Amino acid sequence: MRGAPGLLAALLLAACGALPPQPTSAPPSPAPQPPLQPAPARPDTGAQIAALATALVGTPYHFGGADQGGFDCSGLALYVHERVGLAIPRTAAAQQRAAHAVPLAQLAPGDLVFFRIRSRSVDHVGVYAGDGRFVHAPRAGLAVAYADLTHGFYAQHLAAAGRFW
């Protein structure tokens, strides 16, 4: 039994020799990856956005609201875009600045329509639903509703249109 410790030490040393050699320098860092980009929008994204907005007609107006408990105008636009996986800014003015401009003659369901109602800058937004109508959260005391883009008050205050999809 006296030779047992020596035998054990020899076995351990032999086992260590079987390990692969350790690298003398750190492995190279992986190449930096570009930031993730959102998936390209599907061809029916605009129609989905319009359908989501339409389904919310009747939801109460709530200043600062961006969920089914209540919406303000830009919160409605934000909410329906988020549901299809698109991140957009929070305010109507920021949404207008960030959107890809769309000529009014080329409006499609799901586009955003921007208005100057109380100031010289954009302060209201709606979701174009087609056929000259849009869905919006008009103001306190009113629910999400359709409005006409082709004549009347909103036609006079229309400033621009834009698209995120």
Buried (B, 14 or more C-beta within 10 A) or exposed (E): EEEEEEEEEEEEEEEEEEEEEEEEEEEEEEEEEEEEEEEEBEEEBBBBBBBBBBBBEEBBBBEEBBEEEBBBBBBBBBBBBBBBEBEBBBBBBEBBBEBEEBEEEEBBBBBBBBBBBEEEEBBBBBBBBBEEBBBBBBEEEEBBBBBEBEEEEBEEBBBBBBBBB
